[in-house]
């Protein structure tokens, strides 16, 4: 595990957790961080768009497995500064909601 990958995974997990509904426990934040780290470290994940697709797929899998939380998706992740921007997913212009959705 590289320090850069760990730092990026932590930054992305914290950005996700900051907007997830309902709020995540520390244990769930750690699970998200581990899933994002695995996505970052996958071979061939260096291209920015590919990395974002992998990160967002990891978030999809986390939410599907838990079936009780929704959160934003990663819009950008700067490898140099570990700055993360997120975007909300929506249906019909309304944010998705936890516990049964629309």
Protein Blocks (a to p, Z undefined) as FASTA:
>chain_A
ZZklmmmmmmmmmmmmmmgccdddfklmmmmmmmmmmmmmpghilpmklmmmmmmmmmmm
mmmmnopaccdddfbdcfklopacdddddeehiacdeehiZZ
